[in-house]
């Protein structure tokens, strides 16, 4: 094709047909420009197709991470509700009982054991880390979806730094020690180990008067209920994000 154009151009020059040559040259330039534009368009289309495919991969990965977060949060919420109800049961026992049978004593000990259970939530971050490290924010066309994804992970980062670590600190320094130590009585140890180790039996009145113990049970209940509210809020955000991702997929069909 190039050889044909060259021959035509040479013939026009030798025949001294400058005006026709000029028109031909302009036409040739136009054809070259059109060819370049077509090539750029094809390249843009190919790149857009690759970006769309990569965006879909990220959205599917985000969806999977969010589903995992929801499952984890649901378990944490259920455990926290058990802890809160157990605190009520402990207070009820202290308010209505003066002496416990061996069965009641063991149950009371186990209830207090529930109060030292730890609850901690860290979201799945594999996808968001890959997404941010690759500067891939441009891949998600929906600004609303993109903004809400970043808000979700920012909220979790703040929750982890400001709330979860504080909960763990109080659990380790106060709750676990102040709840369990007063229960290491001879009768409970006998039920568990078969020997009192010479320790006195549990006195419910002494336990009622133990300020640190009562405070720890109440504080653990309050902390757990506040944590549950945060978990429910985070869970609702994750569920909304999944709906937005599904809507994004539907808009592409």
C-alpha positions as CSV (number, residue, x, y, z in Angstrom):
1,X,0.0,0.0,0.0
2,X,2.8,2.4,0.9
3,X,4.5,1.6,-2.4
4,X,1.4,2.4,-4.4
5,X,1.1,5.8,-2.6
6,X,4.7,6.5,-3.4
7,X,4.3,5.7,-7.1
8,X,1.3,7.9,-7.4
9,X,3.1,10.8,-5.7
10,X,6.1,10.4,-7.9
11,X,4.0,10.3,-11.1
12,X,2.2,13.5,-10.1
13,X,5.5,15.3,-9.4
14,X,7.0,14.2,-12.7
15,X,3.9,15.3,-14.6
16,X,4.1,18.7,-12.9
17,X,0.6,18.5,-11.6
18,X,1.3,20.3,-8.4
19,X,-2.3,21.1,-7.5
20,X,-3.3,17.5,-7.8
21,X,-0.2,16.5,-5.8
22,X,-1.2,19.0,-3.0
23,X,-4.7,17.6,-2.8
24,X,-3.2,14.1,-2.8
25,X,-0.8,15.0,0.0
26,X,-3.5,16.5,2.1
27,X,-5.6,13.3,1.6
28,X,-2.7,11.2,2.6
29,X,-2.2,13.2,5.8
30,X,-5.9,12.9,6.5
31,X,-5.8,9.1,6.1
32,X,-2.7,8.9,8.4
33,X,-4.5,11.0,11.0
34,X,-7.6,8.9,10.8
35,X,-5.5,5.8,11.2
36,X,-3.8,7.2,14.3
37,X,-7.2,8.2,15.8
38,X,-8.6,4.7,15.1
39,X,-5.5,3.1,16.7
40,X,-5.9,5.4,19.7
41,X,-9.6,4.6,20.0
42,X,-8.8,0.8,19.8
43,X,-6.1,1.2,22.5
44,X,-8.5,3.3,24.7
45,X,-11.2,0.7,24.3
46,X,-8.8,-2.1,25.1
47,X,-7.5,-0.3,28.2
48,X,-11.1,0.5,29.4
49,X,-12.0,-3.2,29.0
50,X,-9.0,-4.2,31.1
51,X,-9.9,-1.5,33.7
52,X,-13.5,-2.7,33.8
53,X,-12.4,-6.3,34.3
54,X,-10.0,-5.3,37.1
55,X,-12.7,-3.1,38.8
56,X,-15.0,-6.1,38.8
57,X,-12.4,-8.3,40.4
58,X,-11.8,-5.7,43.1
59,X,-15.6,-5.3,43.7
60,X,-16.0,-9.0,44.0
61,X,-13.1,-9.2,46.5
62,X,-14.5,-6.3,48.5
63,X,-17.9,-8.1,48.6
64,X,-16.2,-11.2,49.9
65,X,-14.4,-9.3,52.6
66,X,-17.5,-7.5,53.6
67,X,-19.4,-10.8,53.9
68,X,-16.6,-12.2,56.1
69,X,-16.8,-9.0,58.3
70,X,-20.6,-9.4,58.6
71,X,-20.2,-13.0,59.7
72,X,-17.6,-12.1,62.2
73,X,-19.6,-9.2,63.6
74,X,-22.7,-11.3,63.9
75,X,-20.8,-13.8,66.1
76,X,-19.3,-11.0,68.2
77,X,-22.7,-9.4,68.7
78,X,-24.3,-12.7,69.8
79,X,-21.4,-13.3,72.2
80,X,-21.7,-9.8,73.6
81,X,-25.5,-10.2,74.2
82,X,-24.8,-13.4,76.1
83,X,-22.2,-11.5,78.3
84,X,-24.7,-8.7,79.0
85,X,-27.5,-11.2,80.0
86,X,-25.0,-13.1,82.1
87,X,-24.1,-9.9,84.0
88,X,-27.8,-9.5,84.8
89,X,-28.0,-13.1,86.0
90,X,-25.0,-12.5,88.3
91,X,-26.6,-9.4,89.8
92,X,-29.8,-11.3,90.3
93,X,-28.0,-14.1,92.2
94,X,-26.3,-11.6,94.4
95,X,-29.6,-9.8,95.1
96,X,-31.7,-12.9,95.9
97,X,-29.3,-15.6,97.2
98,X,-27.4,-16.0,100.5
99,X,-26.2,-19.5,99.9
100,X,-25.6,-21.6,96.8
101,X,-25.7,-25.4,96.3
102,X,-22.8,-27.1,94.6
103,X,-24.6,-27.0,91.3
104,X,-25.5,-23.3,91.7
105,X,-22.0,-22.5,92.8
106,X,-20.5,-24.1,89.7
107,X,-23.0,-22.3,87.5
108,X,-22.2,-19.0,89.2
109,X,-18.5,-19.6,88.6
110,X,-19.1,-20.4,85.0
111,X,-21.2,-17.2,84.6
112,X,-18.3,-15.2,85.9
113,X,-16.0,-17.0,83.5
114,X,-18.2,-15.7,80.7
115,X,-17.6,-12.1,81.9
116,X,-13.9,-12.4,81.2
117,X,-14.5,-13.4,77.6
118,X,-12.9,-11.0,75.1
119,X,-14.5,-9.6,72.0
120,X,-12.4,-7.9,69.3
121,X,-13.1,-7.0,65.7
122,X,-10.6,-6.3,62.9
123,X,-12.1,-6.2,59.4
124,X,-10.6,-8.1,56.5
125,X,-8.1,-5.7,54.9
126,X,-6.5,-7.6,52.1
127,X,-8.5,-6.1,49.3
128,X,-8.4,-2.5,50.6
129,X,-4.6,-2.7,51.0
130,X,-4.1,-3.9,47.5
131,X,-6.6,-1.3,46.2
132,X,-4.8,1.6,47.9
133,X,-1.2,0.4,47.2
134,X,-1.9,0.2,43.5
135,X,-3.6,3.6,43.3
136,X,-6.7,2.0,41.8
137,X,-9.3,4.4,43.1
138,X,-10.0,5.5,39.5
139,X,-11.3,2.0,38.7
140,X,-14.5,2.4,40.6
141,X,-16.7,4.8,38.6
142,X,-19.3,5.3,41.3
143,X,-18.1,8.1,43.6
144,X,-20.7,7.3,46.2
145,X,-19.6,3.6,46.4
146,X,-15.9,4.6,46.5
147,X,-16.5,7.2,49.2
148,X,-18.5,4.8,51.3
149,X,-15.8,2.1,51.0
150,X,-13.2,4.5,52.3
151,X,-15.5,5.7,55.1
152,X,-16.1,2.1,56.1
153,X,-12.4,1.2,56.5
154,X,-11.6,4.6,58.1
155,X,-14.4,4.0,60.7
156,X,-12.9,0.5,61.5
157,X,-9.5,2.0,61.8
158,X,-10.7,4.5,64.3
159,X,-12.7,1.9,66.2
160,X,-9.7,-0.3,66.5
161,X,-7.4,2.4,67.7
162,X,-9.8,4.3,70.0
163,X,-12.2,1.7,71.2
164,X,-11.1,-1.9,70.8
165,X,-7.7,-1.3,72.3
166,X,-9.2,0.5,75.3
167,X,-11.6,-2.4,75.8
168,X,-8.8,-4.9,75.8
169,X,-6.7,-2.7,78.2
170,X,-9.6,-2.6,80.7
171,X,-10.2,-6.3,80.3
172,X,-6.6,-7.2,81.0
173,X,-5.9,-4.7,83.8
174,X,-9.3,-4.7,85.7
175,X,-12.2,-6.9,84.6
176,X,-10.5,-10.3,84.4
177,X,-8.5,-9.9,87.7
178,X,-11.3,-8.2,89.7
179,X,-13.9,-10.7,88.6
180,X,-12.1,-14.0,88.9
181,X,-9.9,-13.5,92.0
182,X,-12.7,-13.1,94.5
183,X,-14.2,-16.4,93.2
184,X,-11.1,-18.5,94.0
185,X,-12.8,-19.8,97.2
186,X,-12.3,-23.2,98.8
187,X,-15.7,-24.6,97.8
188,X,-15.4,-23.6,94.2
189,X,-11.8,-25.0,94.0
190,X,-13.0,-28.2,95.7
191,X,-15.7,-28.7,93.0
192,X,-13.2,-28.1,90.2
193,X,-10.0,-29.7,91.7
194,X,-11.2,-31.9,94.6
195,X,-9.5,-29.9,97.3
196,X,-10.2,-26.6,99.1
197,X,-6.5,-25.9,99.3
198,X,-7.3,-24.5,102.8
199,X,-9.1,-21.5,101.4
200,X,-12.4,-20.2,102.9
201,X,-15.7,-20.9,101.2
202,X,-17.4,-18.2,99.0
203,X,-19.3,-15.7,101.0
204,X,-22.0,-14.0,98.9
205,X,-22.3,-11.1,101.3
206,X,-18.6,-10.4,101.1
207,X,-18.9,-10.6,97.4
208,X,-21.8,-8.1,97.4
209,X,-19.6,-5.7,99.5
210,X,-16.6,-6.1,97.2
211,X,-16.6,-2.8,95.4
212,X,-14.0,-3.7,92.8
213,X,-15.9,-6.9,91.9
214,X,-19.3,-5.1,91.6
215,X,-17.8,-2.3,89.6
216,X,-16.0,-4.7,87.2
217,X,-19.2,-6.7,86.5
218,X,-21.2,-3.5,85.8
219,X,-18.4,-1.8,83.8
220,X,-17.9,-5.0,81.7
221,X,-21.7,-5.0,81.0
222,X,-21.7,-1.4,80.0
223,X,-18.5,-1.7,77.9
224,X,-19.9,-4.7,76.1
225,X,-23.2,-3.1,75.3
226,X,-21.5,0.0,73.9
227,X,-19.2,-2.3,71.8
228,X,-22.3,-4.1,70.5
229,X,-23.8,-0.8,69.3
230,X,-20.6,0.0,67.4
231,X,-20.6,-3.5,65.9
232,X,-24.2,-3.2,64.8
233,X,-23.4,0.1,63.2
234,X,-20.4,-1.3,61.4
235,X,-22.4,-4.3,60.3
236,X,-25.1,-2.1,58.8
237,X,-22.5,-0.2,56.9
238,X,-21.1,-3.4,55.5
239,X,-24.6,-4.6,54.4
240,X,-25.3,-1.3,52.7
241,X,-21.9,-1.5,50.8
242,X,-22.8,-5.0,49.6
243,X,-26.1,-3.6,48.2
244,X,-24.2,-0.8,46.5
245,X,-21.7,-3.2,44.9
246,X,-24.6,-5.4,43.7
247,X,-26.3,-2.3,42.2
248,X,-23.0,-1.5,40.4
249,X,-22.9,-4.9,38.9
250,X,-26.5,-4.6,37.8
251,X,-25.9,-1.3,36.1
252,X,-23.2,-2.9,33.9
253,X,-25.6,-5.5,32.5
